[in-house]
Amino acid sequence: MSAVKVMLLLCVAICLVISAMAQGTEVFRDDNNNMSAKQSLSQIEVESMKVDCKVASRFSHTVMTTKALNAANVSKEVFFDVDLPKTAFITNFSIEIEGKIYVSEVKEKEKARHQYESAVSSGQTAGLVKAFGRHMEKFSVSVNIAPQSRVSFVLTYEELLQRRLGSYEIMIGVRPKQLVENFEIVVDIYEPQGITFVDVNSTFITNELFPLVEKTVTDKKAHVYFSPTLDQQRKCTDCEGTLIDGDFIIKYDVNHAQDIGEIQIVNGYFVHFLAPDDLPQIPKNVVFVIDRSGSMEGEKIKQTREALVTILSELHEDDYFGLVTFDDVIELWRPSLTKATQENVTAAKEFVQTITARHMTDINNAILHAVEMLTAEKSDSLPDMSMIILLTDGRPSSGEQQLHIIQENVRNAVNGSMSLFCLGFGYDVDYSLLDILAKQNDGLARRVYEASDATLQLQGFFEEVASPLLLEVNLNYPGNIVNSLTESHFRQFFKGSELVVAGRLQEFEIDTFLTEVSAHGLEDQFVVRGLAITEEWDSVFPEQEYIFGDFIERLWAYLTIQQLLDKREKCSLEEKDNATAEALDLSLRYNFVTPLTSMVVTKPQTEDEEMLIADKLTEEQREDMTEPAIRALYAPPQLTGSIHLAKIQPRTSYFVDGDPHFIIELPEQNDSLCFNFDDKPGTIFNLVRDPLAGIVVNGQIIGEKKAVQGSKAHTYFGRFGIVHEHLDIRLTVTTKEILVSEGQKHTKFFWSTSRTVKGMNLDLHLIKDHSLTVTLRNSVKFLIILHKVWKKHPYHQDYLGFYTLDSHLLSHNVHGLLGQFYQGVNFEVSDLFPGKDPDKKDAFMFVKGNKLTVTRGWQRDFRKDMKNGENVPCWFIHNNGTGLLDGVHTDYIVSGLFRSI
């Protein structure tokens, strides 16, 4: 099987991928129904690709269109993948096949979820669309295309471009991996205040290609066009390889009025942009709070030191700063803030070079120490620019560990007098905690990705907040004229950024209103007043081709939804419910896919229709995605030679839970397999075995307290043994305790307390009476769930569930009851027919050369819902998994909890 992939990256990072396959492999059967496979070559021709991005007053509207032809004589599956900015909202998606158009619909998330589950339970195929990356989320859908048929995909999304470091950026990554007949990138920008510059750069454009970039800039509009011919795309005259492989970057800025700013009124809505960059800089008080826990060992602590040295060099001479380092002990470089003189900065750099990774993580006390340092320097008469910059890669494991208490402690200590900026390093960090801490304390959270450019990521963030120009900024409008305002108070304004407020007019006919901006500047109170005047549409936006409907109204809705979603993290329960209801109403009204809504895509199939759901992920949900996929996707050029963008599939899961139920989730096939087996209590089974990696996982069966007369005897897993031979690590996990042996060091933990332990080779995250996450360095990540049963229950007792979260670093030799499926499994199901259970369908499954009778049913995944579990639809393989397993289940019995035989 071969695949053709076409990629585009747009508006702060968008990637479009077209790939094709002939339904996996073509399967042929002989008279005995035995299978053989024949690989088929893909013959999907991408006839045209166009990315059309229109920007009007910073609000971008992007339409991505791809047309493809199945030139083969058999049906093919065509994939359409788009990576779009995390801050963007999808507004529409459609598929056209042979003149028939299939259009998406935005629905409340729960209603969409019920529709999806209903489709699955009725036997239809269905799938969820969700994945993510550094700056983007992935939208992915595939359709079956008949021979000699054409398909067209159209995706539309909108977003408000943010100004950072003095410019707006549109980045288009183009890696089609093949020649495309009609290839176009078109970007049109219209800014009523006038455009100051437009820069176009690229990582791939040669001297021969550069003249093909057309850039036209007049006073208020810019047009960028890039459309190389087939021959111009070729690497050489006689080869099929393409030169188009890299990033195409557009940066621009506009004229910013230095008084009242820029106000536009269109069709009863207004937007106010404020960016007075010419003001003098306000000195700042800043405390850097640096995590030096054991998990920072290696490259992360080295990159942090490098970034801090550069950041300290960039402090203004009138700034004051402090350094707090923490593990389970808090250490201050100096007990109070220090002026950023050359001598003091040099001394601080020397201290930074001594920071090394050590023990646990006490986030609570570290932040409170920083607050105390800043509070001691505050003036009662004048406001000051005080900020804390926290960098951590983990979760609280020392001191106060209850998240809601940490949030309350920090919020009470800060009391609105300073800003807290949180940087989360990598994917082990509790990003949700950092995000809430930042939002509650007038800051923002940002994830720092583990890559060779992490130092530059840290430096870039500090540069954004390095130059405060205004404090306590208020944009005031007459209450009897405007309503439904977005946030109009801002704690600070930084050089190179922009403040944006939008709202509605009380009456459509109003054409003027007074506006006031007040704030604290360096020397005195900053107050400016001005009159906002409605201009005729044709005079404000004379170039109609740049405009897309009531864009200021949609900008207002976009901004309102974003701020309502943020508000939910820092308000009372009643206010949170109101904010959620309002954000949901606006999301549905304006057809935005937000964290509260889902886009239902009905995609055509050969016989029936398949329903997909596209979800907007929260940052907490993004944490659940596998980090290695992100590393592979965004590995920097100096490590890999080129940045390769690949399709991220939903995470595959392998787990055993309950009586005992083995479940193999296979997202590439939008399906799952499951099987049970029975054996006597005390029997130990091998679940995972990789002789090359030195990993062994075994589980011991337990029974019930006493047998129920006349009923089937139930068995469960009650004890797990995990071995990493190369690291000399052994774990014993029972329903009572966790025993950890690492070399000659032995530690015992109990389920009755929550703990987080981070070491050089082993991380443990224990949630009281709930779950244990085990991460073995550079190998695997497991989750063990504790199922608690009433102590006085006459029959049942506590038991354990085992879930594989990450196995990608294991070798191809991995095996075991679960491990044999880590490399995937190919199967085909056909011929549905009534089974013994009238509520469940049976079918024939062809797998591993066997023809099996399987039953459509459900098993439960307890990771998110410990009490009830989430239903996972699956094909149940009878007879203890015979025919699916290599051998029979008794082949996996071992003689000891840490033995492989």
N, C-alpha and C positions, 0 to 999 in steps of 0.2 A: 504494500500500500504506500503510495506517495501522497504528499500533501503540498498544496500550493497556498502560500500565505501572503497576503498583501496587507501592509500596515501603514496607517497614517496617524500622526499625533498632533492634536490641535488645541489651541486656547489654553495655555498653561498645562498642557500635556494631554493629548488624546491619541489613542492608537486604534487604527482600523485594521482588522485582519480578515481576509477572506481565505478560507481553506476548504478543501474538498476531500471526500473519501467515498468509496463505493460501499457504504454500509459496513465498514470494518473490512472483512474479507468476504469473498464470494464463497459460499458453502455449497458443496456438492455431496450428494448421498448416493450410495449404491443400493442395491435391492434389499440389503439387510439393514438399511438406515445407518450404516457407519458413515462417519464424516471424513472428508478430506478438504483441505483449504488451498485456494489458489489466490495469490496476491494479484490485485488489479491496479492498473495505472490510472491515476487521476487525469481526466481530460477536461477540467473546468477552465474555461478561458475567461479571464476578467477583461471585459470589453471596455469598461470605463470606470474611472474613479474620480469623484469630485468632492472637494471640501469647500464649502461656501460659508465664510464667516463674515457677518455684518456686525459692526460695532457702532452704536449711536449713543453718545454721551456715556461711555464706559460700559454700557449694557450690551452684552454680546448675544447674538442669536446665530447658532451654527446648525447647518444642514449638511449631513454627510450622506452621499448617494453613491452606491456601487451597483453596477450591472454586470451580470455574469451569464455565460452560456455553458450548458452541459453538452459538449461536443461528442460525448461517448455514446455508445449504443446500449448502455445500461443506465439505470438510475444511479444518481450520485447524491451524496449529502454535502451541502454547501454550508460552511460556517461563516457567520458575520460577527466579528468581535470588535468592540469599541471600548477603548479606555478613555474615560472622560474625567474632568477635574472633580475632586471630592466636593467642591463648593458649587458644582453645577447641578441643575435640576433637569432631568429628561422631561420633555413636554409632549413628544409624539414619536411613534415608531410604526412603520408600515412595511409590508412585504407585498410585492406584485409578482404574480406568476401567470403567464399567458393571459394577461388582461384582467385577471381577478385580483382585487386588492384586499388584503387582510390588515385591519387597523387595530391598534392597541387601545386599551381603556384603562384610565387611572381610577382605582377604587381604594376605599379604606382598607388598611393592611389586614385587619382581621377578616373582613368579608372576602378579600382576595384569597386569604389563607384557607378559609372554609371551602371556597370554590375549588382550590387546588386539591385539597384533601378529598373532596367529593369526587373529583375526576379520577384520582388514584384508586379510591375504593371501588369505583365502578369498572375498574379494569383498564382505563385509558392510560397511555403513557403520559408522563408529565415530568417537568423538571424545574428547578429553581435557577435563576440567573443571578449570581453574585460572586464577586472576587474583588481584589484591591491591590494597590501598589503604593509607591511613595507619594505621588501627587494625584492618584487617579483611582477610579473604580471601573470595573469591567462590566460592560453589557455584552452578553453573548447569546446568540440564537442560531439554530441550524434548521435547514429544511431539506427534504428530499426532492430532487428535481428529476423529472422524466427525461429520457434521451432527447437530445436536440431541442431542449426547452430553455427559456431564459428566466432569470429571476432578478428582481430589483429590490434593494434594501434602502430605506430612507429613515434616518434617525435625526431627531431635532432635540436640541437642549439649549438652555439659556443660563446665563450667569452674569453677575456684576463683577467686572474686572477690578482687582484691588491694586492700588498704587503702592509700590514698595521701592525704596531707595531711589525715588525720583522718576520712576517710569512704570508703565504698564507693559506686560510681556505676553506675547503670543508665541508659543513654541510648537512647531509642527515637526514631529519626527516621522520621517518617511523611509520605510524599509520594505518595499514591496517584494523583494526577493525574486522578482521576475519582471519582464518587460510588459508595460501596460499600453494598449493602443491609444486610449484617450485619457490622459492623466492631467489633472488640473488642481491647483491650489489657488483659491481666490479669496483675498481678504480686503474688505472695504471698511474704512474707518471714517466716521463723520463726527466732528467735535465743534459745536457752535462757537466756542471761545477761541478757536484757532489751534493748530497743531504746531508745536515748536520743533520737533524732530521726529524722524522715523528712521531707524537703523535696521537693516536686514543683514543677517549673518548666517553662516552655515558651517557645519562640520564636514560636509561632503562635496561642496561645490568646487569643481576644478576651474582652471582658467578658461576651459572651453565652455563650461556650463554657466559661469557667472554672467555673461552677457544675456542669458535667457531670462534672468530675473528682471521683471519689469516693475519699476517703482515710480509712481507718480504722486507728488505731494504738492497740493496747493494750500491756500490759507486755512481752510477748514476741513479738508478731506484728503484722504490718502488711499491709494489703490496699489496693491501688490499682487502680481500675477506670475505664476510659474507653471509652464506647460511644455516640457521637453518632448520631442517626437521620439518614436521608437529608436531610430538610429542614434539620436542624441543621448538616449539613456544607456546605450550599450557600453560595456567596458572596453570592447575592442570591435573591430569591424565585423569579424566572423563569429563572435561569441554571443551567447544568450544572457550572460550576466549583466546586471544593471549597476550603473554608477550611483543610483538614487538609494543611498543607505546612510542615514544620519539625521541630524537635527537642523531644521530650518527655523530660524528665530527672528521674530520681529519685536522690537522695542520702540515705544513711542511715549511722548508726553504732550501735554497741552499747556496753553497759557493759563496761569492761575492768578486770578485777581487777588491782590494783596490786602484788600479791605474786606468787603462783605462776602466775597466769594462769588460763585456762579449759581444763579437760580433760574430754573426753567419751569414754565407752567404750560401744560398741554392737556386739553380735554378734562379739566377739573382736577388734575393731579399735579403736584410739583416735586422737584428734587433740588436739593441745595448741596453743592460741593464746596468744601472749604479746605484750602491748602496754602496758607501764607508762609512760604518757605523762607522769605527774606528776613524774618524776625531774628533777633540775637538769641543765641543758645542759653538755656537756663542750666546752671551747674546742678549736678545730680549727686545724690547720696545712694550708693549702690553696694549691696552685700552679695557676694557670690557664695552660694551654699553648695558644696561639692561632695558628692557621694564617694567614699573611699572603701566601701564594703568589699568583701571577697569577690563578688561577682564582677567587679570592675577590673579585675586582674587582666593583664595583657594589653591588647591593642586599645581597649577603651580608655584605660587610665593614661596611656601614653598620648592618645589623641586629645584627651581632656587637658593634659599639661601643655601640649603644644598650642592649643586654642587659647588657653588662659594667658600664656606668655604674650601672644599677639594682642589679645583683648586689653590686657593691662597697658600695653604700649599705646593704645588708642584712647585711653582716658584723657579727658580735658584737664588742663592743669588746675582748674578751679573745682574739679570734682573731688568728692570724698568717697573712700571705698573701704570695704572690709572683706576678709576671707574667713569662711567657716567650713571646716572639713568634718565629715562625720562617718562613723560606722556605728557601733554601739557606744562609742565615746565621742563627745563633741569637743573639737579643738578649734580655738580661735588663733589666727595669726597674730593679731594684736587685740587687746580687750575693747578698743573703741575704734571709731572710724578714723582713717588716716588721709591726709590731703595727698592728691596725686602728683606730688613733686617727682622730679626725675630720680632723686635719691630713694624716695619711698617706693616708687614703682620697681626700681632695680632690686630692692630688698624683697619685695613681694614676689618677684620672678624667681629669686633664689629659693624662697619658701615653696613655691609651686613645684619646683623640680624635685622636692623631697617627698611629695605626696605619693603614697603607695597604697595599694589595696590591702585591706585587713579582714575585718570580721563581719558583724551583722549590720542592720539598717535601721537607724532611729530617725525617721523623717520628722516626726513630731517635734522633738527637742531641738533638732537642727534649725528648723524654721523659727521656732520661738526664740532661740538665741539671736538669730538675725534680726527679728522684730525688736528685741530689746536694744540691740546696738543702734538701730535707726531711731527708735523712740527717744533714746537718751540725747540725741542731737537735734531734736525737733525744736522749732521756735514757736512760741505761742502767738506771735504777732503776724508772722508771714507763712504762707504755705510753702512747702518745699517739694522738690521732685525726689521722692524716696522710692527705691525699688529693690526687690529681692529677686535674684536669678538663681533658681534651684535646678541643679542637674543631678538626676538619679537614674539608675538602671534597674531598680528592683521594687520590692514591696516592703512595707513596714514589717520588721522581724525582731525589733528590740524596742524597749520603752513602750509607749502607747501604740497598740496595733489595731484597735477598733477604728475603722475608717470614719464613721460618723462623728466620733469624739475628736479625732484629729482635725476634721473639717471645722467643727465647732470651736476647738481651741484656737486654731489659726484665725478664723474669722473674728472671734472676740478680741484677740491680741492685736490684729491689724486695725480693726475698727474703722475701716475706710480711710486710713491715713497714709497708705502706701500701696504700691502695686506689686503683685506676686506673679512672676513669669516662671513657668515650669517647663523644663526640657526633659523629656523621657527618652533615655538611651536604649534602643533596641526593643524587643518584643516581650521580655520578661517583666517589664515595668508595669505597674498598675496605672495605665494611662487614664482610666476613668477617674481615679482619685486625683491625679494631677490636673485633669481638665476641670473638675469641679472646684478644686482649690483656686485655680487661676480665675475662673469665671466669678467666683464669690468675692474675689479680692482685686478687681479691676485690672486683671492681666490677661494673658492668653497662654495656652499650652501648645507645645510643638513637639513632634516626635523627631528624634535624631536617629538616622538609620545607620546600622552597623555596616560601614563600607569605608573604603580608603579615603573618601572625601568627608568623613565625619568632622574632621577639624575645620574644614571650610563651612560646613553646615552650622557649627557652633559660632564661628566668627561672623557668618552672614546674619544670624539671628541678632547678635549683639549690635551689629551695625545698624539694624532697623530701629533699635531703641536707644541708640547712643546719644542722640541729639534732641532732647526735649525743647520745644519752643514755647508751648503754652501749657498752663495747668488749669484744671477745673473749668473746662470750656462749656459754655451754655449757648445754644442757638435758640433764640426766642421768637415766637410768632404770635400774632393776636389770636386768642382763644375763640373769639366770636367769628373768626373767618376760616381758620383751618382746624382740622381734626384728624384723628387716626394717624398721629405722628409716629414715626419710628423713633428710636432712641435719639434724644437731642441734648443729652448731657454726657460729656466725655472727660474722664479724669485727666487725660493728657493728650497733647498733639506732638508727634515726632516729625522732625524734618524728613521730607521725602515720602511721607504718607499722605492720607487724605481722609477727612471726615465727611460722611454722607448722611443726610437726613431727607426723608421723603414723607409726604402726607397728602391728604385730600382737602379740597376746598369745600366750605359749607354750602356754597351756592356755585353752580356751574358758571354763572355770568360774572363772577368776581374777576376783575382783571388787574387789580393792584393790592398789595398789602405791605405793611412795614415789617422789616426784619432787623433783629439786633443780635450781635455776637458779643459776648462778654467772657473774659478769661483773665488769668494772671499771667503777665509776661515777666521778662527779666527785671525791668526797672519799675514798672507801674502797672496799673490796671489796663488791660487791653479791651476797649469798647469801640465797636463800629456799628453804625446803623445805615440802612439803605432801603430803597423801595423796590420791591419785586414787581415787575410789569409783565403782564401777559402779552406775548407777541403772536401775531398770526402764524399759523402752522407753516404756511408757505415761505414766510420770511425767516423763521428760525431754521427750518429744514427744507431748503429749496431743492435739494437733490433727493427726490423721492425714492430713487433706487437704493438708498442707504437705509431707509426706514422700514420697520416691520411692525405695523399695527400700532396699538396704544402702548408703546414700549415704556413710557414713564409710569403708567399704571401697573404694568407687569414688573417693573423695577421696584415700585413700592411694595407690591405683593411679595416679591422675592425677599426683599430686605426685612419686611415684617415677619415672614415665616422664620427666617434665620434667627432673628432676635427673640422671637417667642420660644423657639426651641432652646436657645441659650438661657432664657429667663427661667425655664423649668428647673434649672439646677440651683437656683438661689432664692426661691420664694417659698411661701407656705404651701401646704397640701392643697388647700382650696384654690389658691392662685395658680398652682401648677395645673390643676384640672381645667381651669378657665383658659390658661395659655395653650394647653394641649387642644382643647376644643376649637379655639379660634384658629390655631395653626392648621388643624385638620380641615376646617371649613375653607380656608383660603387655598390649601393645597388642592382640594377637589374642585373648587371654583375655577382655578387657573390651570388645572390639569398638570400640576407639578408632581413628580415622583420625589417624595421627601421621606424621612424616617417614619412618617405616620401613614404613608400610602404605598401602594404597590401598583405596578403597571402589569396588567394581565394581557399577555400576548397569545392570541390563538393562531397557531401556526399550521399550515396545511400539511397533510400527510397523504400518502397514496390512497388509503382507504377511509380513514377518519381524521379528525383534527386533534392536535396535541396542544395542551394549554401550558404556558410557561408564566412564571411570575418574576418580574424584575423588582428587586428591593433596593432601597437606599440604606446603606450600612451606617450604623453608628460607629464611632471610634472603638468602643468596647467590643463590638462584633468583629471589627477588623482584627483585633488582637487574637481572635480565635482562629484566624487563617494561619497557614503554616509560614513561618519565617523563611525557611530555605527557598521556597518558591520566590519570595521577594528578593532574596539575595541573588538568585540566579537571574531574575528578571532585570535587576538594576545594578548588576556588577559593573563597576566603573571601567572606562576604556583602558586605563593603564594596567588593569588586572587581566582583562579578557581580550584585548586587542580591538574589540568593538562592543558596543552595547547591543545585546540581542534581546529583542522583545518577543516573548513566547506567550502562548495562550495559557492562562492559569486555570486549571480545572478545579471544581469544588473538591474539598478535602475528602479523601477516601477514609472510611472508618472500619476498624476491625475490632469487635468486642465480644465478650461473653458475660452474660448476666442472668440472674434468675435461675432456672431449674434444669441444668444450665443451658441457656439459649445462646448459640453462636450466631453472630450476624456479620455479614460481609457486605458493606455498602460500596457500590460501584457507580459513582456519579457519571463517569463517561458513558455508561449505559443507562443512566437514569433508573437504576434498579438495585435491588439487594437480594442476597441469598441468605438462607438461615437453616439451621439444623440443630437438633437436640441429641443427647445421648444419655443413657442410664448406666450407672455402674455402682458398685457397692461403696459405702462411705469408707474413707481412708485411702482410697486409690489416688495416686498422684499422676497427673497427665502433663506432658510437655506441651506448652502453648507456643513458645518461640525458641528457636535454637539457631544460632549463627556461629559456626566454628571459626570463621575468619575474624569476625568482630569480637568473639569471646563472650557473646551474650547468651544467657539461658534464662527462660522464664517458665516456671512450673507452677501448677495449681493443685491443691489437694481437695478432694470431695468431702463434704460433710452431709449428714442426713438430718432428719428431724429429731426432736427430743424423744419422741416415741411414735411408733407407727399408729396410723389411724386404721382401725379394723375395717376391711372392705374397700379401702381406698388405695390408689397407686402411691407407692413410696416416692417422695420427692427428695432430690439431692441438689446441693448447691456447692459453690466454691467457698471454702472457709479459711483458706490459708494460701498465700502465694510466696514463692521464693524467687528472687531476682539476683542474678549473678553477672558481674562484669569481670571476667578473668584477667584481662589486661590491666585494669585499674585496681584489682584486688578489692572489689566491693561486693558485699553480700547484703541483701535486705530480706528480712522475714516480715511479712505483713499478715496479721491475724485480725480477728474481729475485736480483739482487746488492745493490742499494742503493735508498735512498729520497732523492730530491732535493726540497727544499722551497724555493719562492721566494715571499716575501711582500714585495711592493713591491721595494725595492732590496736586501733582505736574502736571502741564499742559504745554505742549510744542507744538509749531506749526512749521512745516517745509513746504517749497514750492518746487515744482518740478523744479524750475528754478536754483537751486544750488545743488551741490553734497555734501553729508555729510555722515560721519560714526559715529555712536553713540554706545558705548559699555557700558552696565550697568550690575548690578548684575543679573537682571532677564530678560532683554530685550536688543537685539542687532538690530540696524537698519543700513542698508547700502543702501544709496540713491544715484543713479547715475542720474545726471541731465537729465531731460526730457526723461528718459529711463525706469528705473525700481527701485523698492524698495524691498529689501530682509528683511524679518522679522523673527527673531529667538527668540522664547520664551524658556527660560531655561528649560531643561529636559522635553520638550514636543514636539514642532513642529517647522517646518521651512517652510515659505511660500515665494513665489515670486509674486509680482504684477507688471505687465508691463503697462506702459502708452502708448497708441496709440494716437499720435498727428495728428490732421487733420488741413488742411489750414483753418485759422480763417474765411475767407470770403466764404467758401464753402456754397452753398445755402441750402444743405440738411444735410450733415453729421456733426458730432461733435466728440470731443475727447471721448475715452472710455477706459476701463481697462480690462486686462486679469488677471486671478488668477491661480497660479500653486503651487501645493503641492510638496515641495522638500524633506521633511522628516516627516513621520508620525508614525514611528515604536514604539514610546513610548506611543501612545494613547491606550486606553483600547479596549477590544473586543466589548464594548457597543457603539463604535463610529458609527454615522449614518449621515444622510444628503444626499443631491443630489450627493456629491462627497464622503463623509465619509463612506457611506455604502459599497464602493468598496475597502476601505483600507485593508480589510482582504482578498481580492481576490474574484474572481468569476469564477465558472466552467461553461464552455459552449462547445458545439460541433457544427461544421458547416459541412453540407453535401449537396450533390445534387445540384451542380452549374447548373444554367439554365439562358437563356437570360432574361433580365429585360426590363422595360419600356424604359430605356436609352440604346441605342445600344452599347455604349462605356463602360457600367458597367454591371457586372454579378450580378444576384441575387442568393440567396441560402436559405436553411432552417437552422435555428439556434435553438438548443435545450438548453434552459437556464432557471433555476429556475422553472422547471416543465412546461415550456411553449414552444410551437413550433411557431417560428416567421419567417416571410419572411424578410430577410435583404439584403442590397445592398453593394457591394464592392465599396468603394470610398476613398476619401482623405480628411483630414482636415489639418490645418496648426499649427505648433508649432513655436512661435515667440521668443523663448528664445535666439537663436543664431543669427537670422536674423530678425531684427525688421521691416524691410521694406517689405520683401517678405514672410518671414516665411519658415520653412522647411516642406515639405509634409510628413504627417504621414498616411500610408495606414491603413484603418480601416473598420470594418463591421458596417454599418449605421443601427441603429434601428429606425424604423419609428414611427409615432404617438406619438411624445413627449416622446419617450423612454419607452412607455408602454410595459410591459412584461419583460423588463430588470430592471426597477426601482421597488423597493418595493412600491406598491401602484401606484398612479399617480402623475404627477409633481405638481399638485395643492395642494397635501397633505403637501408640503414643504413650503407653504406660511406662513410667520410669521408677527406679528403685528408691529414690530419695528426693527431698525438696530442692536440692542443689545439684542433682545428678542429671546427666544427659542420656543415660541408658538405664 
